[in-house]
Amino acid sequence: MSLIIIREEGKTENGFSAQLIINNQEYSITVSDPFTKEDETLLEWYFEGWLVTPMLNTETAKKAADSVNDYGLSLFEQVFKQDFALYSDYRQLKPKINEIAFEIQSKTPEFQALHWEGMKDPDLPRPFAVDCLMTRRLINPININIDIPVSPVINLLAVIARPDEDSDVGYRTISRPLVELIEQGNLRVNLDILRPGTYESLSKHLQEKGRNYYHIIHFDLHGGLMSYKQFQDGVEKSRYFYQRGYGLDDLEPYEGVKAFLFLKEKIKVKPFL
């Protein structure tokens, strides 16, 4: 297996400086987001909003789908074609595309927010993520010791939340393939589905099951990477709770961006870290 590492070094005025390591050679590259804010909004609608009414707005949906390809091609150009020697090293690996693994190493959430899985060589029919192993990790990861007891089955908890009720994606749209895969493959997986999909319900359910019962928790819900100002704007539009309720303190001002998951709280949305 050949490994290609893309490692964030720092932020620039327009994006990021990074190191690309291939064939034990290091190359300096710069990367910027190929999309504007409007492009990202369209993509978000395509993957989340359009699922609600897939028979409508088909032309807009096609435009959004095509933009994914454009994004991937732009990212490829930035990563591999800034240096002739770098591109030459990549071309040596290209004939065995299935034996290439990508590792995206980051210092910041913004670098991981780039859609690396969409990166695509114009000479190949599909993005790298379809044929190659692609992993993401922090350069300075948090070390957490996990003691998982031996079990004859994998215990899996699916947390499903649709904060926008009828105007949201259907409950089974994302999770049904997971359930069918387990059943049809006769996999040794014990699947529990959390109801209701609230933070309080999740907290109490995990306490009842006990420490280290679940091997995997699958979150089928919305999320966001937001600055404090963006969060405040959501509060003003009654999109998020500022006083976050059960088990959560009020959100204090913070620098940069933080990641949120959006669970249900009656008919509103409550983010948690």
N, C-alpha and C positions, 0 to 999 in steps of 0.2 A: 504494500500500500504506500503510495506517494503522498506526502503531506504538504499542503500549501497553507502557510500561516499568514493571516492578515492581522497585524498587531497595531492597535492605536497608540500613537506617541503623544499627541497633544492636539489642541484645537487651533485652527487658523481663522483668519478673518472670514473665509468663505466655507470652511468645512473642517477637515482634519488632516493632520500629517500622520503617516503610518509607515510601518515597515512590512514588506512582503518577503517572506522567507520561502524559497523554493530551491530544491536540489542543494540544500545547505548554503545557498547564497542569499545574502540580504540586499534588498533594494528599497530605497526611499521613494514613497509615493504620496500623493495628496488626493484626497477624496472629498467630494461635496455631494449633497443631496441632489439627485437629478430632478426632483419634483419641487414645484412651488407649493405654497399652502393650499391653493385652489386645487391643484392636482391631488394632493393628499385627501382633501375633502371629498373629491369625486371617487377616489379609491375606497375610502371608508364607506361611502354610500353603496358602492358596488358589492362589497363583501358583507355588509350588514343590512343596509336598508333595502336593497333590491331583492333580497331573499324573501321579503314579505310579499311583494307583488311581482314575481318574475315574468309575468306575461305582459307587463307594462314597461314603458320607457326602454324598449329594446335597443334603440339606436344609441342612447346615452350609455347603456350598459356595454355595448360593443366598443364604444369609445374608451370607456374605463378599462375594459379587458385588453384592448390594444396598447393602452398606456403602460400596462405591466410589462409587456414585451419591450417597449421603448426604454423603460426604466432599467431593465436588465441589461440591455445592450449598452446603455450609457455607463452603467457601473462597470461593465467589463472593459470598456475603453479606458476608463480612468485607472483601473487596477492593473491591467496587463499591457497597455500600449504606451505608457509614458517612457519606457526604457526598452531599447531594441534587444539588449542582452536578456532582460527579464522575459520578454515575449518569446525569445528563442528558447529559453529554458522551459517555458510553458508548452511550447509546440512539441518538445521532446516527449512530454507526458501525455499529450493530447490523444495519440492513437489508443491508449489504454484508459479511456475516460472513466470507466467503471472502477478503476483502481486508484482514483484520486480522492483524497479526503481534504476538506477545507476546515480550518479552525479559525474562528473569528474571536480575537482576544481584545478586550476593551477595558478602559479605565472609567468610562462614563456611560450612562444610559443612552445618551444621544447617538453614540457610535453604534450601539446595538439596535437603535431605532431604524437604522437604514435597512432596507429590505434585501438583505444579502442572499436570501433564498431565491430571489428573482434574477440574480446575475446570470447572464447568458452569452455564450460565444455565438456570434452571428453565423458561424459555419456549422453549428450543431442544432438539431431540431428542438431541443428542450433546454430549460434552465439547468444549471449544474446540480441543483438540489434534487432533481429527479433521478439522476444517475450516480451522483457522488454522495459520500457521507459528508454531512455538514454539521458541525457543532459550534456552540458559542460558549465562552467562559470569560470570567473576570480575570484580569492579570493578577490582582491581589484578592483572591477569593476568601470568603469567610469560612473558617474551619469549624464544622459542626460534627460532633461525634454522634452517630446514630447506631443504636443497638437494636437490630431487627431480629426477632425470634424466628427460628426455623418453622416453616409452615408448609403444609401439603398443597395449599392454594395461595393465589395472590388475592389479597383483600383490597378491593378497589371501591372508592367512594366517588360518586358523580354528584357534583354540586351544580345544579341547574337554576339559573335565575333569569327572568325576563321582566326587567323593571318597567318596561313600557307596555306591558300587558298585550292587548290585541294588536297594537301597532308595532310590536316587536317581532323578531324571528320566531317561528313556531318552536314549541318546546322540543319536539322530536327531530327537528331538521338536522341538528348536529349530532345528537346523542344516539339516534336510531342506528346509524352504521356501526357504532361501537357495540351496542347491545347485540345486533345481528351477527357481528364478527365473533363475539364470545360464544353465542349459541350455536352458530353454524360450524364453527371450528372446534366445538366441544373442548374449549380451553378451560384449564383449571383456574378459573377466576371467579371469585365471589363478589358480585356487583351489588352495591347498595346505592340507592338514589335518594338524596336528601330532599325532604319536603317539610316545610316550605324552604325556599332558597334564601334564607336570611342569615345574617351574621350570628344572631342569637341561637338559631336552630343549629348551625354548624358548630358553634362553641359547645353547646350542651350535648350534641350528638357525640363529639369527640371525647368529651369527659365520660360519657356513659360507656363507650367502647373501651376506654382505657388506653394507656400509653403504648405506642408502637403497634396498635392493632392493624391500621391501614398501611399497606405498602405504597399505595398510590392514591392521591386525591386529584381528580380530574375536574377542572373548573370550566364549565360550559356557560360562559357569561361574558359581559362586556368588560373592557378595561380601558385605562387611559394613562398616558405619561404627561403630567401637567405641572406647570409652575404654580406658585401660590396664587398669582393673579388669575390664572385660568380657572383655578378652583373657586376663587371668590366670584368670578363671573358666573360660574355655574350655580353657586348659591343664590345669587341675585335673581337668576332665572328659575329658581325653585327646582333646579335639576339635582342638586346634591344637598345633603344635610350638613350644616355647619356644626351643630350640636349633634354628634354622631350616635348617641344612644347607647344601647347595651354594650358594656365591656370596652367602650372606646372613649378616650378623652377628646376634648375639643381640639381641632387642628390648629396648631401654632404656626405662625409664619416661618417659612423656610427658604433657603437659597436653592437655586437650580431647579431641578424637576424631581418629582417622585412618582412612583408607579402606584396605581390604584386598581382594585377590582370592584365592580359594581354589583352588589347583591340587592335583594328585595327588602323593603321595609314598608309593608302594606302596599301602597301604590306608588311609593316614591323610591328613589335610589339612594343607597348609602354606600360610600366608598370605604374601604379599609386597607391598611398597609399590610 
